[in-house]
């Protein structure tokens, strides 16, 4: 579970072991307008074996070069 401020159109991806590693989860695109309040986004992850480093990748085709995609305040992994 992620608690963050996001921009319109952001999609979050969860990858294993590197930013381009196996994709194990994706959030739906954020459809609400920009907010200054934190929201909770849940990303379901495919089951994995062994221990892995997880990378959270933010993508937004609407974002301009000088605009932030997101501000993460808390990450909570749940079994």
DSSP file (Angstrom, degrees, kcal/mol; ACC not computed):
  #  RESIDUE AA STRUCTURE BP1 BP2  ACC     N-H-->O    O-->H-N    N-H-->O    O-->H-N    TCO  KAPPA ALPHA  PHI   PSI    X-CA   Y-CA   Z-CA
    1    1 A X              0   0    0      0, 0.0    75,-3.1     0, 0.0     2,-0.4   0.000 360.0 360.0 360.0 136.1    0.0    0.0    0.0
    2    2 A X  E     -AB  41  75A   0     39,-2.5    39,-2.7    73,-0.2     2,-0.6  -0.936 360.0-159.3-117.2 139.0    1.3    3.4   -0.9
    3    3 A X  E     +AB  40  74A   0     71,-2.7    70,-2.6    -2,-0.4    71,-1.5  -0.973  40.3 133.5-115.0 116.2    0.3    6.7    0.6
    4    4 A X  E     -AB  39  72A   0     35,-2.6    35,-2.8    -2,-0.6     2,-0.5  -0.974  57.6-110.9-156.8 163.7    1.2    9.6   -1.8
    5    5 A X  E     - B   0  71A   0     66,-2.2    66,-2.1    -2,-0.3     2,-0.3  -0.908  45.1-174.7 -99.5 132.1    0.3   12.7   -3.6
    6    6 A X  E     - B   0  70A   0     -2,-0.5    29,-0.8    64,-0.2     2,-0.3  -0.864  22.7-123.9-129.8 160.1   -0.1   12.1   -7.3
    7    7 A X    >   -     0   0    0     62,-1.6     3,-1.7    -2,-0.3    23,-0.2  -0.677  48.5 -80.4 -96.8 156.3   -0.7   14.0  -10.5
    8    8 A X  T 3  S+     0   0    0     -2,-0.3    23,-0.2     1,-0.2    54,-0.2  -0.297 115.2  19.4 -54.2 131.4   -3.5   13.3  -12.9
    9    9 A X  T 3  S+     0   0    0     21,-2.8    52,-0.3     1,-0.3    -1,-0.2   0.387  83.5 147.8  90.6  -3.5   -2.7   10.3  -15.2
   10   10 A X    <   -     0   0    0     -3,-1.7    20,-2.1    50,-0.1     2,-0.4  -0.445  26.1-168.4 -69.1 136.0    0.1    8.7  -13.1
   11   11 A X  E     -C   59   0B   0     48,-2.6    48,-2.6    18,-0.2     2,-0.4  -0.988   9.3-148.3-120.2 135.0    0.3    5.0  -13.3
   12   12 A X  E     -C   58   0B   0     -2,-0.4    15,-2.8    16,-0.2     2,-0.4  -0.863  10.6-165.3-105.9 138.7    2.6    3.1  -10.8
   13   13 A X  E     -CD  57  26B   0     44,-2.7    44,-2.7    -2,-0.4     2,-0.5  -0.934  11.4-146.4-121.3 145.5    4.4   -0.1  -11.7
   14   14 A X  E     -CD  56  25B   0     11,-3.0    10,-3.0    -2,-0.4    11,-1.0  -0.960  23.6-178.7-113.9 117.2    6.0   -2.6   -9.3
   15   15 A X  E     -CD  55  23B   0     40,-2.7    40,-2.7    -2,-0.5     2,-0.4  -0.821  22.4-123.6-116.3 153.4    9.2   -4.3  -10.8
   16   16 A X  E    S-C   54   0B   0      6,-1.9     2,-0.5    -2,-0.3     6,-0.4  -0.831  78.9 -16.7 -98.6 133.6   11.5   -6.9   -9.3
   17   17 A X  S    S+     0   0    0     36,-3.9     2,-0.3    -2,-0.4    37,-0.1   0.172 128.2  23.0  70.0 -15.6   15.3   -6.4   -8.9
   18   18 A X  S >  S-     0   0    0     -2,-0.5     3,-1.8    35,-0.2    37,-0.2  -0.960  86.8 -99.2-166.8 162.4   15.7   -3.4  -11.3
   19   19 A X  T 3  S+     0   0    0     -2,-0.3    -2,-0.1     1,-0.3    38,-0.0   0.738 128.4  38.5 -61.3 -20.1   13.6   -0.6  -12.8
   20   20 A X  T 3  S+     0   0    0     -5,-0.1    -1,-0.3    -4,-0.1     3,-0.1   0.232  97.0 115.7-111.2  12.0   13.3   -2.7  -15.9
   21   21 A X  S <  S-     0   0    0     -3,-1.8    -4,-0.1     1,-0.2     0, 0.0   0.077  80.7 -41.4 -70.6-173.5   12.9   -6.1  -14.1
   22   22 A X        -     0   0    0     -6,-0.4    -6,-1.9    -7,-0.1     2,-0.6  -0.263  60.4-127.5 -54.8 127.2    9.9   -8.3  -14.2
   23   23 A X  E     +D   15   0B   0     -8,-0.2    -8,-0.2     1,-0.1    -1,-0.1  -0.698  37.0 165.9 -79.8 120.0    6.6   -6.4  -13.8
   24   24 A X  E     +     0   0B   0    -10,-3.0    22,-2.3    -2,-0.6     2,-0.3   0.440  60.4  13.8-116.4  -3.1    4.6   -7.9  -11.0
   25   25 A X  E     -D   14   0B   0    -11,-1.0   -11,-3.0    20,-0.2     2,-0.3  -0.937  52.9-169.0-170.2 148.2    2.0   -5.2  -10.4
   26   26 A X  E     -D   13   0B   0     18,-0.3    18,-0.3    -2,-0.3   -13,-0.2  -0.999  16.5-139.1-142.2 139.2    0.4   -2.1  -11.9
   27   27 A X        -     0   0    0    -15,-2.8     2,-0.1    -2,-0.3    16,-0.1  -0.593  32.6-103.0 -88.6 157.9   -2.0    0.6  -10.4
   28   28 A X        -     0   0    0     -2,-0.2   -16,-0.2     1,-0.1    -1,-0.1  -0.492  52.6 -87.3 -70.4 153.4   -4.9    2.0  -12.4
   29   29 A X        -     0   0    0     -2,-0.1     2,-0.4   -18,-0.1   -18,-0.2  -0.345  45.7-107.1 -60.8 142.1   -4.2    5.5  -13.8
   30   30 A X        +     0   0    0    -20,-2.1   -21,-2.8   -23,-0.2   -20,-0.1  -0.593  38.5 179.9 -72.0 123.3   -5.0    8.3  -11.3
   31   31 A X        +     0   0    0     -2,-0.4    -1,-0.2   -23,-0.2     2,-0.2   0.542  48.7  93.3-106.1  -8.5   -8.2    9.9  -12.7
   32   32 A X  S    S-     0   0    0      1,-0.1   -23,-0.2   -25,-0.1     3,-0.1  -0.491  83.0-100.4 -82.1 155.8   -8.8   12.6  -10.0
   33   33 A X        -     0   0    0      1,-0.2   -27,-0.1    -2,-0.2    -1,-0.1  -0.196  58.6 -64.5 -67.8 165.7   -7.4   16.1  -10.5
   34   34 A X        -     0   0    0    -29,-0.1     2,-0.3     2,-0.1    -1,-0.2  -0.182  61.6-170.4 -51.6 140.0   -4.2   17.2   -8.7
   35   35 A X        -     0   0    0    -29,-0.8     4,-0.1     2,-0.1    -1,-0.1  -0.934  34.1-148.5-134.6 157.1   -4.6   17.2   -5.0
   36   36 A X  S    S+     0   0    0     -2,-0.3     2,-0.3     2,-0.1   -31,-0.1   0.289  79.6  87.2-103.8   7.4   -2.6   18.5   -2.0
   37   37 A X  S    S-     0   0    0    -33,-0.1     2,-0.2     1,-0.0    -2,-0.1  -0.794  84.7-109.9-104.9 149.8   -3.9   15.6    0.1
   38   38 A X        -     0   0    0     -2,-0.3     2,-0.3   -33,-0.1   -33,-0.2  -0.554  33.0-164.2 -78.0 142.5   -2.3   12.2    0.4
   39   39 A X  E     -A    4   0A   0    -35,-2.8   -35,-2.6    -2,-0.2     2,-0.5  -0.846  18.0-122.3-120.3 158.4   -4.2    9.3   -1.2
   40   40 A X  E     -A    3   0A   0     -2,-0.3     2,-0.4   -37,-0.2   -37,-0.2  -0.904  25.6-172.6-104.1 129.7   -3.8    5.6   -0.7
   41   41 A X  E     -A    2   0A   0    -39,-2.7   -39,-2.5    -2,-0.5     2,-0.5  -0.983   8.7-153.8-121.6 130.2   -3.1    3.5   -3.8
   42   42 A X        -     0   0    0     -2,-0.4     2,-0.5   -41,-0.2    -2,-0.0  -0.886   6.8-169.4-106.5 133.4   -3.0   -0.3   -3.6
   43   43 A X        -     0   0    0     -2,-0.5     2,-0.3   -16,-0.1   -16,-0.1  -0.970  15.9-143.3-120.4 114.5   -1.0   -2.3   -6.1
   44   44 A X        -     0   0    0     -2,-0.5     2,-0.4   -18,-0.3   -18,-0.3  -0.592  20.1-150.3 -74.4 136.3   -1.7   -6.1   -6.0
   45   45 A X        -     0   0    0     -2,-0.3   -20,-0.2   -20,-0.1     2,-0.1  -0.876  14.1-117.0-112.5 141.0    1.6   -8.0   -6.6
   46   46 A X        -     0   0    0    -22,-2.3   -22,-0.0    -2,-0.4     2,-0.0  -0.435  47.5 -93.8 -65.7 148.4    2.0  -11.4   -8.3
   47   47 A X        -     0   0    0     -2,-0.1     2,-0.3     1,-0.0    -1,-0.1  -0.348  47.5-169.2 -65.1 146.5    3.4  -14.0   -5.9
   48   48 A X        -     0   0    0      2,-0.1     2,-0.3    -3,-0.1     4,-0.1  -0.908  16.0-132.5-131.6 160.9    7.2  -14.4   -5.9
   49   49 A X        +     0   0    0     -2,-0.3     0, 0.0     2,-0.1     0, 0.0  -0.821  69.6   6.7-109.9 156.8    9.7  -16.8   -4.5
   50   50 A X  S    S-     0   0    0     -2,-0.3     2,-0.3     2,-0.0    -2,-0.1  -0.039 103.2 -50.8  65.9-174.2   12.8  -15.9   -2.6
   51   51 A X        +     0   0    0      2,-0.0     2,-0.3     0, 0.0    -2,-0.1  -0.765  59.2 179.2 -97.5 142.3   13.7  -12.3   -1.7
   52   52 A X        -     0   0    0     -2,-0.3     2,-0.4    -4,-0.1    -2,-0.0  -0.980  31.6-120.0-139.8 150.2   13.7   -9.5   -4.2
   53   53 A X        -     0   0    0     -2,-0.3   -36,-3.9     2,-0.0     2,-0.4  -0.783  34.7-146.7 -83.2 133.7   14.3   -5.8   -4.3
   54   54 A X  E     -C   16   0B   0     -2,-0.4     2,-0.5   -38,-0.2   -38,-0.2  -0.886   9.3-160.2-109.3 136.3   11.1   -4.0   -5.5
   55   55 A X  E     -C   15   0B   0    -40,-2.7   -40,-2.7    -2,-0.4     2,-0.6  -0.950   7.0-150.9-115.1 130.4   11.2   -0.9   -7.6
   56   56 A X  E     -C   14   0B   0     -2,-0.5     2,-0.5   -42,-0.2   -42,-0.2  -0.907  17.5-167.7-101.1 118.2    8.2    1.5   -7.8
   57   57 A X  E     -C   13   0B   0    -44,-2.7   -44,-2.7    -2,-0.6     2,-0.5  -0.918   7.2-153.8-111.2 127.6    8.1    3.2  -11.2
   58   58 A X  E     -C   12   0B   0     -2,-0.5     2,-0.4   -46,-0.2   -46,-0.2  -0.868  14.2-176.3-100.5 132.6    5.9    6.2  -11.9
   59   59 A X  E     +C   11   0B   0    -48,-2.6   -48,-2.6    -2,-0.5     2,-0.3  -0.980  11.2 165.8-128.4 141.3    4.8    6.9  -15.4
   60   60 A X    >   -     0   0    0     -2,-0.4     3,-0.7   -50,-0.2   -50,-0.1  -0.782  18.8-169.8-156.6 108.9    2.7    9.8  -16.8
   61   61 A X  T 3  S+     0   0    0    -52,-0.3   -52,-0.1    -2,-0.3    -1,-0.1   0.652  91.6  56.6 -73.3 -14.5    2.5   10.6  -20.5
   62   62 A X  T 3  S+     0   0    0    -54,-0.2    -1,-0.2   -53,-0.1   -53,-0.1   0.645  84.1 107.0 -88.0 -16.5    0.7   13.9  -19.6
   63   63 A X    <   -     0   0    0     -3,-0.7     2,-0.2   -54,-0.1    -3,-0.1  -0.297  64.0-134.6 -70.5 145.4    3.5   15.2  -17.4
   64   64 A X    >   -     0   0    0      4,-0.1     3,-1.8     1,-0.1    -1,-0.1  -0.587  30.1-104.1 -90.5 161.1    5.7   18.0  -18.4
   65   65 A X  T 3  S+     0   0    0      1,-0.3    -1,-0.1    -2,-0.2    -2,-0.1   0.837 119.5  44.6 -55.8 -38.1    9.5   17.8  -17.9
   66   66 A X  T 3  S+     0   0    0      2,-0.1     2,-0.4     0, 0.0    -1,-0.3   0.286  94.2  97.2 -94.8  11.5    9.5   20.2  -14.9
   67   67 A X  S <  S-     0   0    0     -3,-1.8     2,-0.2     1,-0.0   -60,-0.0  -0.820  73.4-122.7-101.9 138.1    6.4   18.7  -13.1
   68   68 A X        -     0   0    0     -2,-0.4     3,-0.1     1,-0.1    -4,-0.1  -0.496  11.4-154.5 -73.0 147.8    6.7   16.2  -10.3
   69   69 A X        -     0   0    0      1,-0.3   -62,-1.6    -2,-0.2     2,-0.3   0.858  67.1 -21.1 -86.5 -41.1    4.9   12.9  -10.7
   70   70 A X  E     -B    6   0A   0    -64,-0.2     2,-0.4   -12,-0.1    -1,-0.3  -0.988  44.7-136.5-163.5 163.1    4.3   12.0   -7.1
   71   71 A X  E     -B    5   0A   0    -66,-2.1   -66,-2.2    -2,-0.3     2,-0.5  -0.973  25.5-152.2-128.5 112.9    5.4   12.6   -3.5
   72   72 A X  E     +B    4   0A   0     -2,-0.4   -68,-0.2   -68,-0.2     3,-0.1  -0.737  23.9 166.4 -91.0 130.5    5.6    9.4   -1.5
   73   73 A X  E     +     0   0A   0    -70,-2.6     2,-0.3    -2,-0.5   -69,-0.2   0.682  66.8  10.5-109.6 -27.8    5.0    9.6    2.3
   74   74 A X  E     -B    3   0A   0    -71,-1.5   -71,-2.7     2,-0.0     2,-0.4  -0.988  51.8-166.5-154.9 140.4    4.6    6.0    3.3
   75   75 A X  E     -B    2   0A   0     -2,-0.3     2,-0.4   -73,-0.2   -73,-0.2  -0.999  11.1-178.1-126.6 131.1    5.0    2.5    1.8
   76   76 A X        -     0   0    0    -75,-3.1     2,-0.5    -2,-0.4    -2,-0.0  -0.971  11.2-157.4-132.5 118.3    3.5   -0.5    3.5
   77   77 A X        -     0   0    0     -2,-0.4     2,-0.4     2,-0.0    -2,-0.0  -0.807  13.2-168.9 -93.5 133.2    4.0   -4.0    2.1
   78   78 A X              0   0    0     -2,-0.5    -2,-0.0     1,-0.1     0, 0.0  -0.953 360.0 360.0-122.9 141.8    1.4   -6.5    3.3
   79   79 A X              0   0    0     -2,-0.4    -1,-0.1     0, 0.0    -2,-0.0   0.501 360.0 360.0 -69.0 360.0    1.5  -10.3    2.8
